[in-house]
């Protein structure tokens, strides 16, 4: 079951990214989400959160800098450090990507019959528990 789930989740993720990643690879998009959730954040902390080295994260941030998606400010507790925050353009970029991913997934879900849709819906609480998230309200 674990292998099947890994395969399905991976393929769904690749399909959604291919259709709407705004021309960004996985790491810059993931970093932007982390900045949104955790910012302001230092580059080293962000790299650790994403499981990559600081130089790798610096390269990933270039794609976000080109789009004006992040803002850099001096850390008030350490003038040698920079804090990363999401910019208004970054919030807009994430909203666009999320909307596109949701639309892409909705198109895929529309291929399923009623019983299959009900099975997917019934599995959502268990899948949310796997990633440690509570179901959304409403």
C-alpha positions as CSV (number, residue, x, y, z in Angstrom):
1,X,0.0,0.0,0.0
2,X,2.8,2.4,0.9
3,X,4.4,1.9,-2.6
4,X,1.1,2.5,-4.4
5,X,0.4,5.6,-2.3
6,X,3.9,7.0,-3.0
7,X,3.5,6.4,-6.7
8,X,0.0,8.0,-6.9
9,X,1.0,11.1,-4.8
10,X,4.2,11.6,-6.7
11,X,2.5,11.3,-10.1
12,X,-0.4,13.7,-9.1
13,X,2.2,16.2,-7.8
14,X,4.2,16.0,-11.0
15,X,1.0,16.5,-13.1
16,X,-0.1,19.6,-11.1
17,X,3.5,21.1,-11.2
18,X,3.7,20.5,-15.0
19,X,0.5,22.3,-15.5
20,X,0.9,25.2,-13.2
21,X,4.2,25.7,-11.4
22,X,4.5,29.2,-12.7
23,X,7.8,28.1,-14.3
24,X,9.3,27.4,-10.9
25,X,10.8,24.1,-9.8
26,X,9.8,22.4,-6.6
27,X,12.4,23.9,-4.3
28,X,11.7,27.6,-5.0
29,X,7.9,27.0,-4.6
30,X,8.4,25.0,-1.5
31,X,10.7,27.6,-0.1
32,X,8.2,30.3,-0.8
33,X,5.5,28.4,1.1
34,X,7.9,28.0,4.0
35,X,8.7,31.7,4.0
36,X,5.0,32.4,4.0
37,X,4.3,30.1,6.9
38,X,7.5,30.8,9.0
39,X,8.8,34.2,7.9
40,X,10.6,36.3,8.6
41,X,13.3,33.6,8.4
42,X,17.0,33.4,7.9
43,X,18.4,31.7,4.8
44,X,20.1,29.0,6.9
45,X,16.9,28.2,8.8
46,X,15.0,28.0,5.6
47,X,17.6,25.7,4.1
48,X,17.4,23.4,7.1
49,X,13.6,23.4,6.9
50,X,13.8,22.4,3.3
51,X,16.5,19.9,3.8
52,X,19.1,21.5,1.5
53,X,22.4,23.3,1.9
54,X,22.5,27.1,2.3
55,X,24.2,27.4,-1.2
56,X,21.5,25.3,-2.8
57,X,18.8,27.5,-1.1
58,X,20.6,30.6,-2.3
59,X,20.4,29.4,-5.9
60,X,16.7,28.5,-5.4
61,X,16.0,32.0,-4.1
62,X,17.3,33.5,-7.3
63,X,14.2,32.4,-9.1
64,X,12.1,34.0,-6.4
65,X,14.2,37.2,-6.5
66,X,13.6,37.5,-10.2
67,X,9.9,37.5,-9.6
68,X,10.1,39.9,-6.7
69,X,8.5,37.2,-4.6
70,X,10.7,37.7,-1.5
71,X,11.9,40.7,0.5
72,X,15.1,40.8,2.4
73,X,15.6,42.8,5.5
74,X,18.4,43.1,8.0
75,X,17.9,41.0,11.1
76,X,17.5,43.4,14.0
77,X,19.2,40.9,16.3
78,X,22.2,40.4,14.0
79,X,23.1,43.0,11.5
80,X,25.2,40.5,9.5
81,X,22.1,38.3,8.9
82,X,19.2,38.8,6.5
83,X,15.6,37.9,7.1
84,X,13.4,36.6,4.2
85,X,9.7,37.5,4.0
86,X,7.2,36.9,1.3
87,X,6.4,40.0,-0.7
88,X,2.9,41.0,-2.1
89,X,4.1,39.6,-5.5
90,X,5.1,36.4,-3.7
91,X,1.6,36.1,-2.2
92,X,0.1,36.7,-5.6
93,X,2.4,34.1,-7.2
94,X,1.4,31.5,-4.5
95,X,-2.3,32.3,-4.9
96,X,-2.0,31.8,-8.7
97,X,-0.1,28.5,-8.4
98,X,-2.5,27.2,-5.7
99,X,-5.5,28.1,-7.9
100,X,-4.0,26.4,-10.9
101,X,-3.1,23.3,-8.9
102,X,-6.6,23.1,-7.5
103,X,-8.1,23.5,-11.0
104,X,-5.8,20.9,-12.3
105,X,-6.7,18.5,-9.6
106,X,-10.4,19.2,-10.0
107,X,-10.1,18.3,-13.7
108,X,-8.5,15.0,-12.8
109,X,-11.2,14.3,-10.1
110,X,-13.9,15.0,-12.7
111,X,-12.8,11.8,-14.5
112,X,-13.9,9.7,-11.5
113,X,-17.4,8.2,-11.0
114,X,-19.4,8.9,-7.9
115,X,-18.2,5.9,-5.9
116,X,-14.6,6.7,-6.6
117,X,-15.1,10.4,-5.6
118,X,-16.7,9.2,-2.4
119,X,-13.8,6.9,-1.7
120,X,-11.3,9.8,-2.2
121,X,-13.3,12.1,0.0
122,X,-13.6,9.4,2.7
123,X,-9.8,8.9,2.6
124,X,-9.0,12.6,3.1
125,X,-9.1,12.6,6.9
126,X,-6.6,9.7,7.0
127,X,-4.3,11.4,4.4
128,X,-4.5,14.7,6.4
129,X,-3.5,12.8,9.5
130,X,-0.5,11.4,7.7
131,X,0.9,14.9,7.2
132,X,-0.2,16.1,10.7
133,X,-2.8,18.5,9.6
134,X,-6.3,19.0,10.8
135,X,-9.1,19.0,8.2
136,X,-10.0,22.5,7.0
137,X,-13.0,24.1,8.7
138,X,-16.2,24.1,6.7
